[in-house]
């Protein structure tokens, strides 16, 4: 099949200058979710029709759009007009499925069911709502669909219909092109409605099939910030339920936020208010404390991440202890049995097995060996104002508190750096190195007194 995704609207009720399809659900644009669904169908063509915001939409979706054809609708004259813009790019030998960039939660299974019920005719996805106001109503003669009437054009009887049009439909591409060419804009909105093709199909004797979405929320579109928030809450709840069914322990399923993909092994546990972004992998028996953020992180088995940690693009070995209040920045690689404690930041560095930085330290652009102890208040001075330089700390080094290592510098194996040292030259292996002014006591000294 072909897939056409309509993404040209402004979304004025969002009260925003951002194109509606770029507002975020689960940390990603609404349109990205629809494109993922489209790709899962393995279509011949994916065509996205954009309009409001100009090139802002395709530019924002560059990472998602390697297999997508972008077509601009300018001006925006309705859904029928939008699909018409895509017609020259579609394979006429297969049917065309129409999706919407602001309806992000429709499932692949539902769309496959729609394609099956359509056969070689027109297929329409419907849903029944107790409060259908605002939606186009499905008009039937018995079980046969004869048309769709939009809310603004509906009479009182039609407004009482609870079966509504989701807007999602599939049709033979050649017939679709014929129907679109005959559309009229003589309606309350002065637009070319895609839904008008239903009446054309009925009058022309084309078979019209329909499938109902298994869940009403699958057809939920986003027109307001309130609706976006409602979908966000629903999405979080569904993600949590899926995680629980796969075996993870969630202290409170209502307080977890997955904004990417979370893979995990056995007996993992996640405390409250944690956010997972990008691709996160937790191996067996990993625990994550409350209020942590993990983005593109790989955590090996038996590691414990304490509360209030922020981990970004890092690899963490097995049996590590991270936090509380630790920050691992991009390029961090920790081996097994590493301890990174409270208010410690590590960036673009490797840390060897058994090494520890338990308090108030900064390790940046460094290669730290095994069994190294980094004392409280230690920092690597890796930036000279223009360039970054690396610090090399070999195995079995002991670094005293309040030490500054001015890169580029190397600390040899088994060396000890005395507390308060500012290291500007390489420290030899196995020896004590310190730089410290002589302690002096001044006898008979008195503190100054405040003048009255």
N, C-alpha and C positions, 0 to 999 in steps of 0.2 A: 504493500500500500504506500501511498504518499501521506505525509502528515503536514497539514498547514496549521500553524499556531498564530492566532490573532493577538497582536501585542501593540496595537497602534494607539490605544486610547490614552487620554490624559489622566482620567480619574479625578475629576474636580472635587469630588466629595472627600478625597483624602486630605484636602487642604494643604497641598504640597506642590512644589515645583518639580519634584522628582517624578518621572514617568511611573505610572502605577505598577507596571510589571517589574520595576527595579526595587520596590519596597521589599523588605526582607522577612522571610519566614524561616525559622531555624537557622538564622545566620546567613542565608543565601537568598538571592533574588527570587521572587515568585516565579519568574520565567525559567529560572534554572531548574526548578522542580518539574515543570511541565516538559522541558527539554529532556530531562532524564527519563521521564515516562515514555516520551516519544521514541527515544533511542532504544528502550527496552523492547519495542515492537519490531525492531529491525526493518524499518521502512526503506523503500527505494529512495525516497527524497524527504527531507525535512525542510520546510520553507517557513520562515518567520516573517510575518508582515508587521512592520513597525511604522511609527509615524510621529506622535508627539515626542518632543525632545530631540528630534533629528537623530544624529549619529550617536547620541548618548547611550541608546539601548544597545546597538551592536558593539560599541566600544567597551561598554561595561561587561559584555558577555564574551569577550575574545577568547578567554580560556575555555569556554564551553562550546565554541561554535566552529570547530574545525570541519564538521561535516554538514554545516547548515547553509542554506541559501537565504540571504537577507533581501527582502523586497520592501521598498518604502512606499507607503500610502500617503499621498499628499495631493489634495486635501483628504481628510478623513470623512467619507460620505456613507459610512455604515458598514455593517459586517459583510453584506453581499458584495459591496464594492471592494472590500479588503480581500476577500477570497478571489475575486476577479483579477486582482493584481498578481496573484500567485500563479494563475492558470498557465502562463507560458512556460513555467519551469517544472510542470508536473508531468509524470509518465502517464500517458492516457491509457495504457494497457492494464493498469491496476487501479483500484478504487482510492478515493481520497478521504482521509479522516480529518475533520476540523476540530481543533482544540483551542483553548483560550489561555492566554498567558497569565490571567488573574484567577484561574481555577486550578490551584496547585496540588490538590490532594486526591485527584481521581486515580484509580488503580489500574494497573495493566490488565488484571483479570476482568475488570468491568469492561474495558475497551475491547478485549478479545471476545467477550460475550456479545457486545454490540455488533462487531463485525460478523459474527456467526449468525445473528438473527437477521442481519440485513441481506445476506446472500448476495444475489446480483442486483438487488434493488437499493432503495434508500433506507438507511437505518438511523433511528433517532433515539438518543438516550434521554429518558425521562426520570422524574422522581416525584413522589407525592409529598406535599407539605400541608400541614394543618393551617399555616398562614402563608398563602401563596402570593400575597400582595407584592407587586413589583416585577413579577416574572410573567413570561409569555405562557399562555394556557394551551394545553393540548386539546384540540377539538376532534371529537370522534363521532362517527356514525356507527353505533354499535361498538364493535371492537376495532373497526377500521379507522385509522387516522385520516382525517380530511384536511387538516390545516393546523396552523399555530397562530394565535392572535396575541399581539403584544398588549401589555397592561393598558397603555394609553389609548389603544384602539378598541379595547374590549367593552362590550355592553355589560349590564348587571348580571345577566345569566352566565355569560362567559367568565366574569370575575369570580363566580362561585365555584368554578372548576378547581380542584386541588392538584390535579396532575399537571406538572409544569415542564416546560422545555428547559433542559440544561444548556442548550446551545450546541452541544456536542453531537455531531452527526457524521455519517459515512455514506458516500454515494459513488456510483460509477463516474469516473472523471469526465468522460465525454459528455454524458448526460448533464453533469454538474455545470460544465461550460455552457451548454445550451440553455439551461435554466437561468444561469446568471446573466446571460446576454438579454434576457427578456424581463428583468426586474424593473419595477417602477418605484419612484420615490414619492408617490402620492399617498402620504400618511402623515400622522401627527408630527413626526420628527423630521420629515423631509429627507429621509435616508433610504438607502437601498438595503432592505432587510434580507439576510440570508434565509430566515425562516419562511419567506414567501415561496421558496422553491418547493415546500411541502405540498401546498395547494396545487402547484404546477404538476408535481409528480402524481398526485391523486387524480387530477383531471386527465392526465395522459395515460393513466392505467399502469403506471409503474408500481411495483410492489413496494409497500412501505412497512418495514418491520420496526419494532421498538424493543428496547431493553430498559429495565429499571435498575438504577444504581442500587447495589446492595445496602449501602449506607448513605443517608441523606447528605452527610458532610462531604462525600466525594464530589458533589456538584456545587459545593459552597464557593462562591466567588468572593473577591475582596473589592468592596467599593468604599469602605470607610475604615478609619483606624480602629474602630470598635470591632468590626468584622475581622480585621487582621489579628487583633489581640485574641479574639475568640478562637480563631484557627490555630494560633500559636499555642494556646492552652490545650486544645484538642490534640495537636501534634505531639506535644510533650507527653501527654497522658498515654497516647498510643505507643510512643517510643519506649516509655517506661514499662508498659505491659509486655512488649516484645522482649525487652531485656530480662524481665522476670521469668518469662516462659523459657528463655534460653539458660537460665540458671544463675544469674547474678543476684547478689544480695543488695537491695536498696533500702537504706534506713528509712527513707520516706519517698515513695514513688512520685509524690506530687512535687518534689523539690529536686529535680534533676533536669538538665538542659543539654540535649544532644544537638549540636549544630554541624554535624559532619557524620563520620562513621566511627563507631566504637566496636572493636573486636576484643574479646576477652576469653581467658581460659577458665578453669574450674576454680570455684571457691573464692571468687573475687568479691570485694565488698566496697560499696561507695556510700559515703555519708552525705549529708544534706547540702544542697545549694552548690553543687559542683557543675561546671560547664566544660563540655568536651567539644572542641572545634577541629575541623580538618579530619585527618586520619589518626586515630589513637588506638594503640594496641596494648592491652594489659595481659600479661602472661598469668599462669596459675598463681593463686593465693596472693595476688596484689590487693592492697587496701589503700583507699584514697580517703583522706580525712575531709572534714567539712570545709566548704567555701574555697575549693581549689579550682584553678583553671588549667586545663591541659589542652594544648594545641599542637597537633602533629608530633606526638610523643610516643615512643616505644619503650615500654617498661617490662623488664624481665621478671622472672618469678620471685616470689617471697619478698618483694620490696614493699616498704610502707611509706606512704606519702602523708605527712601530717597536715594539720589544718593550715589554711591560708597560703598555700603555695601556688606559684605561677610558673608553669613549665611550658616552654615554647620551642618547638623544633629541636628536641633533645632525645638522646638515647641513654637509657638508664639500665645498668646491669642488675644482676640478681642480688637479693638480700641487701639492698641499700636502704638507708634511712634518710629521708628528705624532709627538711622542715622541722618545726613549723615556720612559716613566714620565709621560706626560701624562694629564690628566683633562679631558674635555669633558662638562659637565653639561647638563641639559635647557635647551633654548632657545638653544643655541649655533649660530650660523650663520657659517661661514667662507667667504670668497670665494676666488678662485683664487690660487695661489702664496703661500699663507700658511704660515708656519712657527710651530708651537707646540712648544716644546722640552721638555727634561727638567724634571720637577717644576713644570710650569705648569698651572694650573687656570683654565678658562674657564666661566662660567655665565651664562645668560640674556643673552648679548652677541652683537653682530655685529662681525666683524673684516673690514676691507676688503682689497682685492687687494694683495699684496706686503708686507703687514705681518708683523712678526716679534716674537715673545716667546720667546726661546730658552732662558731659564734662570729658574727659581725665581720665578715671578710668579703673581699672582692678578688675573684680570680678571672682575669681576662686575657685572651690570646696567649694561653699558657699550655705547656705540656707538663703535667704533674705525674711523677712516678708512683710506685707502689709504696704503701706504708709510710706515707708522708703525713706529718701533723702540722696543720696550719693554725697558728695561734690567733686569738681574738684580735680584731683590729688590723689584720694584715691585708695589704692591698698590693696588687701588681700594677705598677704605673706604666701602662702599655701604650699611651698616646702622648706624643710630643707636641701636639697642637696641629700637626700636619699628617703624620703617618702613624700607623700602628706597628708595634714591635712585639716580638714573642719573648716569653720568659720560659726557661727550661729548668725544671726542678727534678732532680734525679731521685732514685729510690732511697727510702729510709732517712729522709731529711726531716729535721725538727726545726720549725720556724717559730721563734718566740713572738709574744704578743706585740702589737703595735709596730710591725715591721713593714717597710716599704721596699719593694723590689723594682728598681728603675730599669725597664727593658731598653735594649736587649741585654739580658744577663742570664747566667747559668749558675745553678747551685749544684755542686758535685754530690755524688752518692754518699750518704751517711753524714753530711755536713749538718752543723747546728748553727742557727743564726740567733744571736742574743736578742732579747726583747728590746724594742726601741731602735733597731738597726735600720738605717737607710742604705740599702745595698746598691751601689752603682757600678761595681766591678764583680767579676765572677768570684764565687766563693769556692775554695778548694774542697775536695772530697775529704770526709772524715775529720774535719777540723772545725773549731769554733771560730766564727767570724762575727764581729760586732762593731758597730760605730756608735759611740756614745760619749757625750761630753762628761768630763770628770765631775763627780758629785762634790759639792763644796758646802760647808757649813760656816756661816758668818756669825761669830760670837757677838754678844751684846747688841744685836740688831733689834730694833723696835719697829713695829708697824706704825705707819703714819696715822695720826689722829685727825679726825674731821675738825676743821676750824669752826668755832662757834660764831 
